[in-house]
């Protein structure tokens, strides 16, 4: 069975990275869960074992790097940001995910911001299989619950699931505990 391909929005990635030391970027493998659902959402891919594939795009990585470098925010040094990008790409590759080519022609919801649009373009990539999920901290995007890309060929029976970091973490934890009992 193919892994669930999961695009994590830049806001969740930045929130997860903001809780770790720039000098030693590590994420917990789930379970057990921590008090930080954003870090746990990334931790799902650390011990993915073929269940979940982290999907990134160049645009998402650029958004994360920009946020980490911003002097009004975290103001990480360039070397630390470069290391963080390498760690994220490494986690994506290790989970059998990687960097997808965004579907530039896809129609995104009218009120979606830049972070949401980058994630939706990535999850609509023709590089990916099914099922697909977006993990986001954006309440507007979360309210969609499911999304069917428009403007590109898309099977109607394969909606993209949209989850908050805590909901994603909890669903993963429930599924993994269920498998352990068998």
C-alpha positions, 0 to 999 in steps of 0.5 A: 500500500502506498503511503499517504502523501502529506503536504505540510504548510509553511506555517506549520513547518515554521512553528515546528522549527521555532520550538527547536534549537537552530543548532540541533534540529530534531523532531520527535517520532510519534508516538508518543505525542508531545505538547507541540502538535506542530513538531509532532506533525513533522515527527510523524515522518521521522518514523514514517515506516512507509505510512506517510510521505512528507511532500514539499515544494520549492515554494514551501521551502522558500516560504519557510526559509524567508520566515526563519530569516526574517529579522522581525521574527526568528532571525535565524542565521543563514547557515542554520536556515540552510541546515533546517532546509536540508533536514526537512528535505532529508525527512521528506526523502526518508519518508518516501516523499520529496519535492513535488512540482506544483500544479500551477494551473490549479484554481485555489479558493478565492480567500486562500493566502500565499501559504495556503495556495503554495500547499494546494498547488503542491498537493495537486501536483501530477507527481503525486499519487493518492491519498493526499492530505494537507496539514495546515494551521490556517483556520480558513483552509481547515474549514474546507475539510476536503478539497477537490482541485479545479482547473486540472484533470482530477478524479472526483472520488479522490478529494484532498483531506485538510487537517490541523496539526493536532488532528493529523497527529491524533489520527496518526497516533490512533492508526498506529496504536490500532496496528500495534494491537493486531 
